Structure formats: structure tokens, C-alpha cells
Amino acid sequence: MKQIIRKRLCIVILTAMLTTLLINYYIEIHNAQNEMYTRAQEMFWQVGQILDQNEKEAEKERENLKEQCFIRAKAIAYILQDRPQVTGDQQEMEKIARLLQVDEFHLFDTKGNLYAGSEPKYFGLNFNSGQQMQFFLPMLENYDLQMCQDITPNTAEGKLMQYAAVWREDRKGIIQVGLEPTTVLDSMKLTELSYIFSLVTSEKDSTVYAIDPESETILGSTDETLVGKQIQDIGLHPDQMSVTSRGVRAVLNQKDSYCVFGKSNSVILGMSTTSASLYREVNRSTLMVAAYLIGLSLLMITFISKDMDRYILEGISSIHNKLAKITRGNLDTRVEVDSTPEFRELSFQINKMVESLLDTTNKISKILEMVRVPIGVYEYNRDMKRVMATSRLAGILRLKDQEAEELLADHCLFEQKLDTLRSRPVEREERIYRLEGADLRYIRLESFERENSVLGMIADVTDDIMEKKQIERERDIDLLTGMYNRRAFYRHMEQLLREPEQLEHGMMLMADADNLKQVNDKYGHENGDRYLTAIAGLLKGCGWNNCIAARLSGDEFALFLYKCSSRNQLMEYEAGLRKTMETCTAELDNGERIQVRFSDGYAFYPEDGTDTACLLKHADESMYEAKRAYKAASVGKKDESRGSKEGNVS
């Protein structure tokens, strides 16, 4: 009953406190936004006033400059009409320019060709010489027309100039005057948004900017780094620039901000303030109210719940902490809470459960030790830290006592250890891994997962793997020569030929021992084996990385070379092999050394075949041709030797 009353009382107090906080927070936020809106409108009005005033002054300067251009152009026209002889005197022309304080003036004929003036480098240009000069083309058709061009880069140098042109009163040409618009440009700078925003002061964490509504480009800002950027670059969407709303929330430059927009002439003015700055006072006042309410709530809860049985809470807390330790794998922890009979019984049952769990692991360990099987069993739950394992597991993994204790205390470390073991798999074996150490050993890892529980077995299978490898060696290796036998040779060839793109050029070479029968008859079969071993050593030591060597039968050998760039390279290798044979000998059991001889034949891959049988067939035919040639040569030598002896006798 006390818990129900306290629970409901806490719910009512907390609900009232949260409701008050939310209402207060909403009002404070609304006031902060209204204050910013008012401040923004005042700022927009100030910027608009500065912009309008500077624009009027700039327009006035432009009109004054145009008027001066016309006046000075007419004055020059009058001088030249009154004193036509100065037209050919360049010094006089430049003197007139200085006298009338013009930067340059030009004389055009009635066809628009520039033939004289204060700047000789422009002579030869005409009204068709560029877009800037084409502005004055209409004057060639209307003698009453006088024109003044806006400030623009001139054709010859791209220099900003103000040009004005008038007809001479005698209609014999056009006078054009050019002034550098320094004053106008200075006035125009005052109308630039960058200058205006340099005069505007904004609060910390606040930014004022002007946006072109058509190009959506920031034209000016109190933050110079924003000028020239697209509004999307700073996180602002065009739909958010509403001048009718009182404000909008946006993420600008990765900062949560509140923005207000307004229209001024042809641009949209905006002001943004980071939410952290805007609501700083709101958060401070809210925290003060929250502190007051929390203090009041705590005081009320303390007085109301002072008669609650604190022993129950302490008992629950103690049991909870002990269970947390047990969950993390500390199975030696004992729960001993006896403040109430219920807690005493609960503590007893928890301790009994943990003892039963430990006893189960010990039983499994004893059973495995009794049957003398090199198997270790482990189990852990990912919600618990400790790993339960049988005693033989550490010995199988070659773990020292301290290392085993650390691994079993944390299942994450144990899993890392298993992952390390799994990184060294044995080829062509399933779930068999190498265990590095002073002597190489092999282990089998098996595991089963169900939800968060993992059950696994680690067995030492070194004897089985070593026996299997020995069987494979005896099955595939010729015991006399240490080379592959026929079956192993065919199997490896089939594996190679499955990937023809990796072979490039290849050669199948077959060799047959010469004079083996004579060696057996003269020196015995044991020395005949020495003779074959010498041939095998010569072939195995071929010096070619990519090759397979085998003894196919009693005196027949095969050697397949691959990954060669050309046939010529293979032919050179074969020739080198025969040259090496010329100096190769076999040592007999009596210490005598006899010459090693064999006949060989070869076939090229893929020209002569792309399978093992075909390549061996061609190589065999080639070898026996060489064998017959060798025998014929041997018989010829014997006949010559016999004839020589008979001649000596006669």
C-alpha cells in the first residue's frame, strides 16, 4: 500500500512539475522569437534606408559625370572647329585634354573611323571594333544625336571608362570624350552590399545577409565568408525564405538556427541566430524553475516517504548488485541479505543455483579426464562475462594459468583468442586449425549458438592429422626419388589445366633413363636406384619455379613447365638441361661415379595439346625418337670402334 501511495504521489508531482516546465519553456521560446523578429525588422529597415540613400547619391554622381562628359565634348568640338590646324599636332591635342581635364578624347570621321585624338594608340579603331564602341553606331545616321555610355570596359584595354560623344557643328566628325569614373565608382561602392554590411553591427552568434531571390546567391553579409555562396551551401532551402512568416528554423553551417526574412528593394534580407544563443536565457530561466520545482518535489517526497521501510530498498539494492556481479561472470560471489526472511530465502536459493552451475562444469571435466580424450568443452552467455570451461581446455590451447584465467574471465577476450586460432586453417580440412608453438599441433574447433548462448568443443587432433598427412605423402610421393607418382602427377595437372589463362606457354618434357639395364647388370639394382635418383635430382633441381616433376614408371620421368613468356625460352631451358646432364654423375656404393644419361622428348602447351594425356603422348613420341637416335648413334660409334681395332690388327 505504501509503495502504491508513494508511486502515485510521485507520478502526480512529477506530472505537475513537467507540465509547468513545458508551459514556461513554450512561453519563453515564443518571447525570444518575437524579440528576434522585432530586432530583425529594425535591422532590415536600417539596411534599406542606407541602401536607398547611397543609391540616390550614386545616381546623382552618374548624372553629373554624364553632364561633364557632354560639356567637355562640346568644348573640344568648338576648339577643333575654330582651330582645325591643331588636329595634326599631337602635343596640342594632349594639351587640350589636360586643359579640359579629360582623361582622353578621340576624333572620328563621318564613317566612324578614329583618326586623331589624345591617345595615338587607339588610332585606326572604329565603331565596329568592339561591343563597347558599337554603342555609338546610331550617331552615324543621326546628326542631332548625342550619346553617353554607361561605365563600361573600353575595347582597347578593358579599362573602366565613361564615354560621351557629340557631333561637331559643321557635321565633319564626332568628338568622343572619356573620363575615368573614379567618383562614380566610389559612390557605387557605397551602394554595394558588402560596404553596407560593414556598417551594420550584429550581435554575437547572429548573422545578417542579403540574398538575390533569382540566383539564390548571398550578395552581402556581416560574415564575409558567406558572400558569394549559394543558400543551399549553408543549409538554407528556398522554401524557407518566406517574408510573410515571423521566423523559421533551419540548420545553417551545421548549427541549429532561427531565421527571419524580409524584402528590401530587389533583394531578400535575412537575419539568423544560433538556437544556442537565442535560447540561452530561456534555458537559464527554465533551469532555475526546474531547480525550484525539483527541490520542492524532493522535499515533499522526502516528508511523505520518511516512514517507508528503507531496509527493503537496501535489501533489493544489495541483491541486485550481487546478481550483476554473478551475471558478469564472478561466480564466486555470495548473496547474503538477511534483513527479512524473504530476502534470506532468496539469497539461499541464488547461492544454491550458482553452486549447481559450477558443480556441473567440474563433473564434465572429471568425466573427460576419466576417458582420457583430449577434448575441452566451453560455454558462455553473451550477457555474462565469464566463460565456463573444463579443466583440459587450457592444456589443449597451451595456455599458462594466468593467461587462461584472464581469457575465461571475459568472453570477449576468449572470442578474440578463438578468432586468432581460426585465422590459421588447415588446407582441405574442415574446422581444423594450426596451433603454433615449439612443436606444431592441430586442433578442431566446433561451436553451437542458440540465442545468446554459445557451446563449443576444442579437441587436439594432432595425431590424426599427422597420420593423415603421412598417408597422403605415401600415396602421392615416389619413395625412391621423392617426386610425385603418376596418380599425383595427373591430379595436379588436372588442377592446373582448369585455369588455362594462368599457364601462358608451357612444355611437357618426358625423360627416359639411358643404359639403366647395363647399370643394373654391371653394378646391381641398388646402384641402378642411385642412377635413377641422380636423374630425378637433375630434373627436380631444374631451377624453374613453376613446374611439376614426377616419376611415371621405373625409368620414365615427366616434367611440366608453365608460365613462360615464349617457346624459345622453353627451348633454351631444355637445351640447358641437356647441357647440365653432360656433367652430371651418379655416385655408386663403392665411391665410383658414372655418367648420367637420359633421352628426352617434349611437347608444347597449348600448341600440341591442352590435356595431360595428349601432351604426354606427343612428348612420349618425341622422346622415343630421341631414344632411337641415341641408340643408332651408340651403335655407329661401336662399329667405328670395332673397325678401327680390326684395322690395327691387320
Secondary structure, DSSP 8 states (H G I E B T S, - for coil): -HHHHHHHHHHHHHHHHHHHHHHHHHHHHHHHHHHHHHHHHHHHHHHHHHHHHHHHHHHHHHHHHHHHHHHHHHHHHHHHHH-GGGGG-HHHHHHHHHHTT-SEEEEE-TTSBEEEES-GGGTT-BTTSSHHHHTTGGGGG-TT--EE--SEE-TTT--EEEEEEEE-TTSS-EEEEEE--HHHHHHHHHHSHHHHHHH----TTEEEEEEETTTTEEEEESSGGGTT-BGGGGT--GGG--SSSS-EEEEETTEEEEEEEEEETTEEEEEEEEHHHHTHHHHHHHHHHHHHHHHHHHHHHHHHTTTS-HHHHHHHHHHHHHHHHHHTT-TT------SSHHHHHHHHHHHHHHHHHHHHHHHHHHHHHHTT--EEEEEEETTSS-EEE-THHHHHTT--HHHHHHHHH-HHHHHHHHHHHHTSB-TT-SSEEEE-SSS-EEEEEEEEEETTEEEEEEEE-HHHHHHHHHHHHHHHB-TTT-SB-HHHHHHHHHHHHT-GGGTBEEEEEEEEETTHHHHHHHH-HHHHHHHHHHHHHHHHT---SSEEEEE-SSSEEEEEEEEES-HHHHHHHHHHHHHHHHT-EEE-TTS-EEE--EEEEEEEETTS-SSHHHHHHHHHHHHHHHHHHHHHHHHHHHHHHHHHHHHHH-
